[in-house]
Amino acid sequence: MKILRLLRHLATTRWSTRRHFTPQVRQAIGQAVRECESRHEGEIRFVVETALDLPELWHDLPPRQRALQLFGLLGVWDTEHNNGVLIYVLMADRVVEIVADRGIAARIAPAEWQAVCRQMEHHYREGRFSEGSVVGVLGVGALLGRHFPGSPGGGQELPDQPVLL
């Protein structure tokens, strides 16, 4: 366990997350997800977690591993065409992770997902949480549109509204 990381997680509060991800920001994210999903067959799920719990910190759980856990817990893996994507924001670590289901991961290189993550993190560092989140959703949507154009507006297997943990 790293002491600085522990302190950062203890100091990051739900209040600060809600201050950055206001109802208006969450509505903008949900709208961006809805619009993106109308143009391709992919499913996008957006999750913001304030901080990890002490047991997770004690075991030095990496953000990527937590994103994979939530990918399973939220059922993002359970889409008909294996085309779910999780955008995970961990506020305390100031990082973004994107996890794609196997149907998508086989077609899109990890470097493309990382480019979207870095764009979002850049906006977040400048305090532009709404813009960064929408840019991320649109970036994921563009990748899905290129590789999963299919029948737009189909499915709607996952909720569009972001989750705050």
Backbone bond lengths (Angstrom), bond angles and torsions (degrees), N, CA, C in turn:
res aa  C-N    CA-C-N  psi(-1)  N-CA   C-N-CA  omega(-1)  CA-C   N-CA-C  phi
1 M - - - 1.451 - - 1.526 108.15 -
2 K 1.319 114.92 132.40 1.456 120.56 178.82 1.524 108.89 -95.67
3 I 1.319 116.13 127.82 1.463 121.87 -174.61 1.530 111.98 -62.27
4 L 1.329 117.79 -43.72 1.472 119.50 -179.38 1.526 111.37 -62.28
5 R 1.328 115.83 -40.25 1.467 119.23 178.20 1.526 110.29 -64.94
6 L 1.320 116.90 -43.16 1.459 121.17 178.04 1.526 110.60 -58.09
7 L 1.315 117.14 -47.63 1.468 120.98 -179.76 1.528 111.63 -62.51
8 R 1.326 116.31 -40.66 1.467 120.12 179.00 1.529 110.66 -62.60
9 H 1.323 116.73 -40.62 1.466 120.60 -179.88 1.523 111.36 -70.03
10 L 1.318 116.91 -36.99 1.465 119.82 177.67 1.527 111.52 -69.93
11 A 1.334 116.76 -31.64 1.464 120.86 -177.50 1.528 113.24 -83.52
12 T 1.322 117.49 -19.95 1.466 120.45 -179.41 1.521 108.41 -83.98
13 T 1.320 115.92 119.55 1.465 120.97 -173.58 1.522 111.80 -107.50
14 R 1.310 114.70 160.44 1.470 120.16 175.14 1.529 110.17 -61.32
15 W 1.326 115.36 -33.36 1.465 119.26 178.54 1.529 110.35 -59.91
16 S 1.330 117.20 -43.91 1.466 119.40 -179.50 1.530 110.91 -66.16
17 T 1.326 116.72 -36.83 1.466 119.27 177.01 1.524 110.43 -64.63
18 R 1.316 117.09 -45.02 1.470 120.69 179.72 1.530 111.74 -67.63
19 R 1.312 116.62 -26.97 1.467 120.13 177.13 1.530 109.92 -68.67
20 H 1.325 117.27 -37.22 1.467 121.34 179.11 1.526 112.23 -83.72
21 F 1.324 116.39 -33.81 1.466 121.25 -179.26 1.528 108.34 -110.92
22 T 1.320 114.71 69.75 1.466 122.62 -179.27 1.530 109.71 -67.08
23 P 1.326 117.88 169.12 1.470 119.05 175.41 1.532 112.48 -55.53
24 Q 1.327 117.13 -35.43 1.470 120.16 179.00 1.531 111.08 -67.13
25 V 1.317 116.73 -40.95 1.469 120.30 178.28 1.523 109.71 -65.97
26 R 1.320 116.86 -43.88 1.472 120.05 179.04 1.530 110.93 -63.16
27 Q 1.324 116.46 -37.22 1.467 119.97 177.42 1.531 110.29 -65.34
28 A 1.329 117.42 -41.52 1.467 121.08 178.58 1.531 110.84 -62.98
29 I 1.327 116.71 -39.47 1.468 120.51 177.85 1.528 109.91 -64.50
30 G 1.329 116.92 -47.61 1.464 120.86 179.14 1.517 112.09 -59.35
31 Q 1.329 116.41 -40.99 1.466 121.01 178.70 1.530 110.38 -65.29
32 A 1.328 117.36 -42.16 1.468 120.70 178.69 1.531 110.73 -62.87
33 V 1.330 116.79 -41.73 1.471 120.55 177.74 1.526 109.66 -61.45
34 R 1.329 116.79 -47.29 1.463 121.71 -179.10 1.531 110.99 -58.93
35 E 1.339 116.37 -46.94 1.466 120.37 -179.41 1.525 111.48 -64.76
36 C 1.328 117.04 -42.86 1.472 120.28 179.06 1.519 111.27 -61.94
37 E 1.329 115.67 -45.62 1.462 119.50 -176.56 1.526 112.46 -67.92
38 S 1.321 117.81 -15.95 1.467 119.76 177.31 1.526 111.21 -76.73
39 R 1.342 117.04 -9.05 1.466 121.01 -176.57 1.531 114.01 -110.22
40 H 1.322 117.37 -0.04 1.464 119.95 -179.65 1.523 109.33 -157.62
41 E 1.327 116.11 177.16 1.464 120.88 -178.68 1.521 113.50 -94.00
42 G 1.323 118.15 -1.01 1.458 120.65 -179.17 1.519 112.30 -73.59
43 E 1.341 115.64 162.04 1.465 123.32 177.70 1.524 108.59 -123.12
44 I 1.333 116.74 127.70 1.462 122.20 -177.41 1.521 109.43 -113.39
45 R 1.325 115.53 133.61 1.478 121.69 175.39 1.521 107.39 -125.26
46 F 1.333 117.92 128.73 1.467 123.88 -175.92 1.523 108.74 -113.13
47 V 1.339 116.67 124.07 1.466 121.84 -177.64 1.528 109.86 -129.42
48 V 1.336 115.26 133.24 1.463 121.62 174.60 1.522 107.42 -118.31
49 E 1.327 116.38 122.34 1.460 120.89 177.20 1.526 108.29 -114.47
50 T 1.324 115.50 131.43 1.459 120.28 -178.03 1.520 111.34 -65.62
51 A 1.327 117.17 -57.05 1.464 122.19 -176.17 1.525 109.01 -158.04
52 L 1.308 115.31 162.07 1.458 120.37 176.88 1.526 109.98 -84.17
53 D 1.332 115.55 157.40 1.461 121.21 176.05 1.529 109.73 -77.29
54 L 1.326 115.73 163.76 1.470 120.81 -178.21 1.529 113.97 -56.37
55 P 1.344 119.91 -44.98 1.477 117.99 178.67 1.533 112.55 -59.70
56 E 1.323 116.82 -38.62 1.469 120.20 178.68 1.528 110.46 -66.24
57 L 1.330 115.97 -39.46 1.465 120.13 178.13 1.525 111.43 -68.48
58 W 1.330 116.33 -39.86 1.461 121.04 179.65 1.529 110.74 -58.39
59 H 1.330 115.62 -38.82 1.466 120.67 179.06 1.524 112.22 -89.00
60 D 1.335 116.28 7.76 1.468 123.12 177.30 1.535 111.95 52.75
61 L 1.339 114.98 47.46 1.464 121.26 -179.37 1.531 110.04 -61.74
62 P 1.323 117.94 120.51 1.466 120.16 178.12 1.537 110.68 -70.35
63 P 1.326 117.32 150.76 1.468 120.00 177.93 1.531 112.71 -55.32
64 R 1.321 116.61 -37.01 1.474 119.78 179.86 1.529 110.95 -61.50
65 Q 1.323 116.43 -42.12 1.462 120.46 179.57 1.524 110.67 -64.95
66 R 1.323 117.15 -40.37 1.470 120.76 177.97 1.527 109.83 -64.31
67 A 1.330 116.94 -40.34 1.465 120.41 177.89 1.526 110.41 -61.00
68 L 1.318 116.82 -41.17 1.470 120.38 177.76 1.524 111.21 -63.92
69 Q 1.334 117.31 -39.22 1.464 120.55 176.80 1.526 110.52 -60.61
70 L 1.323 116.55 -47.45 1.466 120.37 -178.53 1.522 111.73 -67.97
71 F 1.322 116.89 -32.74 1.462 121.61 175.34 1.524 109.44 -54.87
72 G 1.329 115.92 -42.63 1.463 120.61 177.91 1.511 112.75 -75.51
73 L 1.327 117.26 -48.02 1.472 121.44 -176.68 1.525 112.95 -60.96
74 L 1.329 117.11 -35.89 1.466 120.96 -178.07 1.529 112.65 -89.75
75 G 1.325 117.23 1.32 1.461 120.97 176.14 1.517 114.75 72.20
76 V 1.332 117.40 21.77 1.467 119.79 179.37 1.530 109.89 -64.89
77 W 1.311 116.88 -28.09 1.465 122.48 178.92 1.528 111.87 -72.42
78 D 1.317 117.53 -16.27 1.462 121.93 -169.33 1.528 112.47 -98.76
79 T 1.325 116.75 49.78 1.463 120.26 175.84 1.528 108.49 -103.01
80 E 1.305 115.39 153.85 1.465 120.80 -173.80 1.529 112.90 -56.20
81 H 1.340 116.62 -40.50 1.466 120.27 -175.82 1.530 112.68 -105.34
82 N 1.333 117.17 16.67 1.472 121.10 -178.65 1.526 111.14 53.12
83 N 1.342 114.59 45.62 1.459 120.21 -174.28 1.532 113.08 -122.34
84 G 1.324 116.47 31.49 1.462 120.77 178.36 1.521 111.64 -87.82
85 V 1.339 115.44 145.26 1.460 122.30 177.15 1.522 108.42 -132.04
86 L 1.327 116.18 130.95 1.458 122.09 175.86 1.522 109.06 -105.46
87 I 1.332 115.96 126.71 1.467 121.66 169.70 1.521 105.28 -103.21
88 Y 1.325 116.41 116.98 1.464 122.39 -174.41 1.526 109.90 -117.36
89 V 1.330 115.66 125.18 1.460 122.25 178.07 1.525 107.67 -114.22
90 L 1.334 117.15 122.00 1.465 121.86 175.27 1.527 107.33 -108.64
91 M 1.329 115.12 102.97 1.461 121.37 -172.86 1.528 112.92 -59.37
92 A 1.316 118.59 -45.84 1.465 121.17 -175.40 1.528 112.25 -62.10
93 D 1.320 117.50 -36.04 1.465 121.06 178.73 1.525 112.08 -90.65
94 R 1.319 116.23 -8.47 1.469 122.21 -179.59 1.530 111.27 56.69
95 V 1.336 115.47 47.00 1.458 119.67 -179.23 1.520 110.99 -133.31
96 V 1.328 113.76 155.08 1.462 122.57 176.72 1.526 107.51 -120.78
97 E 1.315 115.93 135.72 1.466 122.20 175.13 1.522 108.16 -126.29
98 I 1.313 116.44 142.87 1.464 121.60 174.80 1.523 107.44 -120.95
99 V 1.331 115.43 127.73 1.465 121.65 178.30 1.524 107.28 -118.45
100 A 1.324 116.05 125.48 1.462 121.26 -179.92 1.523 110.05 -112.52
101 D 1.316 115.72 142.62 1.460 121.07 177.08 1.528 109.68 -66.35
102 R 1.312 115.33 164.10 1.462 120.97 -172.82 1.524 113.62 -59.74
103 G 1.323 118.77 -32.34 1.461 120.63 179.29 1.517 112.67 -65.14
104 I 1.316 116.01 -28.81 1.467 121.63 179.79 1.521 110.67 -93.84
105 A 1.323 116.68 -42.22 1.466 121.07 -176.75 1.526 111.69 -57.92
106 A 1.320 116.71 -29.31 1.461 120.34 179.29 1.526 111.98 -70.35
107 R 1.325 117.39 -19.01 1.467 121.04 -175.20 1.526 114.48 -108.31
108 I 1.320 117.43 -21.11 1.465 120.49 -174.54 1.527 109.11 -119.15
109 A 1.321 116.07 126.03 1.468 121.87 -177.46 1.528 111.10 -68.03
110 P 1.327 117.27 144.67 1.470 120.76 177.39 1.529 113.30 -54.36
111 A 1.320 117.38 -33.24 1.472 120.52 -179.89 1.528 111.61 -61.74
112 E 1.324 117.35 -32.33 1.470 119.92 178.57 1.523 110.93 -69.06
113 W 1.337 117.04 -40.12 1.466 120.14 176.65 1.524 109.64 -65.56
114 Q 1.339 116.53 -41.90 1.462 120.65 -179.15 1.525 111.59 -62.19
115 A 1.321 117.30 -35.86 1.466 120.22 177.97 1.528 110.48 -62.01
116 V 1.320 116.94 -40.59 1.473 120.72 177.56 1.528 109.71 -65.08
117 C 1.326 117.36 -43.72 1.475 121.28 178.46 1.519 110.76 -58.37
118 R 1.327 117.79 -46.47 1.467 121.37 -178.20 1.532 111.30 -63.69
119 Q 1.337 117.31 -38.10 1.472 120.39 176.34 1.521 110.57 -60.37
120 M 1.318 116.04 -46.95 1.463 120.50 -179.80 1.523 110.71 -61.64
121 E 1.327 116.67 -46.37 1.463 120.97 -178.78 1.524 111.22 -61.45
122 H 1.330 116.75 -36.95 1.469 120.98 177.30 1.530 110.45 -60.60
123 H 1.317 117.34 -47.93 1.470 121.31 178.63 1.526 110.90 -62.94
124 Y 1.319 117.11 -42.11 1.466 121.04 -179.28 1.526 111.20 -63.07
125 R 1.342 117.01 -40.99 1.470 120.02 178.81 1.526 111.20 -59.45
126 E 1.322 116.26 -30.82 1.464 121.22 179.83 1.526 111.97 -89.60
127 G 1.344 116.80 5.46 1.461 120.71 177.01 1.516 114.52 81.35
128 R 1.328 117.58 11.32 1.468 121.64 -178.26 1.535 109.06 -100.28
129 F 1.329 115.22 76.96 1.463 120.70 -173.77 1.523 112.24 -74.34
130 S 1.307 117.67 -38.84 1.462 119.85 178.54 1.526 110.04 -65.08
131 E 1.316 115.52 -50.80 1.461 120.13 -179.05 1.530 111.26 -61.73
132 G 1.322 116.86 -44.75 1.462 120.24 179.96 1.514 112.73 -61.98
133 S 1.320 116.39 -40.21 1.465 120.77 -179.66 1.518 111.09 -67.59
134 V 1.332 116.27 -45.13 1.467 120.12 -179.52 1.526 110.06 -66.41
135 V 1.333 117.50 -40.92 1.466 120.72 176.36 1.532 110.03 -58.25
136 G 1.329 116.66 -41.68 1.459 120.46 178.50 1.517 112.82 -63.47
137 V 1.324 116.12 -46.37 1.471 120.10 179.04 1.525 110.03 -62.11
138 L 1.333 117.00 -43.65 1.463 120.05 179.99 1.531 111.15 -65.82
139 G 1.333 117.18 -36.76 1.467 120.61 176.99 1.519 111.82 -63.91
140 V 1.324 116.14 -45.20 1.469 120.41 176.48 1.526 109.23 -63.36
141 G 1.328 116.72 -42.81 1.463 120.98 179.20 1.519 112.52 -60.14
142 A 1.335 116.71 -39.54 1.469 120.36 178.95 1.530 110.65 -64.59
143 L 1.328 116.60 -42.37 1.471 119.64 178.01 1.524 110.98 -64.73
144 L 1.321 116.89 -42.18 1.466 120.24 178.89 1.525 110.99 -66.20
145 G 1.327 117.25 -39.96 1.459 121.04 179.02 1.514 112.28 -62.20
146 R 1.321 115.86 -35.63 1.459 120.61 179.75 1.529 111.43 -71.36
147 H 1.324 116.94 -36.14 1.466 120.37 -173.69 1.532 114.20 -105.30
148 F 1.320 118.06 -17.19 1.467 123.06 -179.11 1.522 110.97 -134.62
149 P 1.340 117.65 53.15 1.467 117.98 -175.67 1.526 112.74 -62.06
150 G 1.310 117.48 -47.20 1.468 122.91 174.30 1.510 116.03 36.62
151 S 1.325 115.16 -144.73 1.461 121.32 -179.29 1.525 108.86 -99.16
152 P 1.328 117.03 107.50 1.459 120.47 -178.82 1.522 112.03 -57.55
153 G 1.317 114.75 147.99 1.458 120.47 176.14 1.510 114.34 78.43
154 G 1.303 117.55 1.99 1.459 119.47 -179.28 1.511 111.93 -78.22
155 G 1.282 115.03 167.83 1.456 120.54 171.52 1.504 116.99 74.57
156 Q 1.305 117.00 -90.18 1.470 124.38 -171.14 1.521 109.57 55.10
157 E 1.327 114.44 61.07 1.460 120.85 -177.09 1.523 113.46 -88.21
158 L 1.331 117.89 -24.40 1.466 121.68 -177.74 1.529 109.98 -119.12
159 P 1.330 117.58 148.97 1.470 120.09 177.90 1.533 111.07 -62.97
160 D 1.328 115.91 147.45 1.463 121.48 -179.58 1.524 112.83 -85.47
161 Q 1.318 117.33 -29.15 1.464 120.94 -176.38 1.526 110.71 -69.55
162 P 1.333 117.51 140.06 1.463 120.02 178.24 1.524 112.05 -68.39
163 V 1.322 115.24 157.26 1.461 122.48 178.06 1.522 107.85 -107.88
164 L 1.328 116.89 132.64 1.464 122.15 173.45 1.516 108.33 -107.54
165 L 1.332 116.40 122.68 1.464 121.51 179.16 1.524 110.14 -111.15
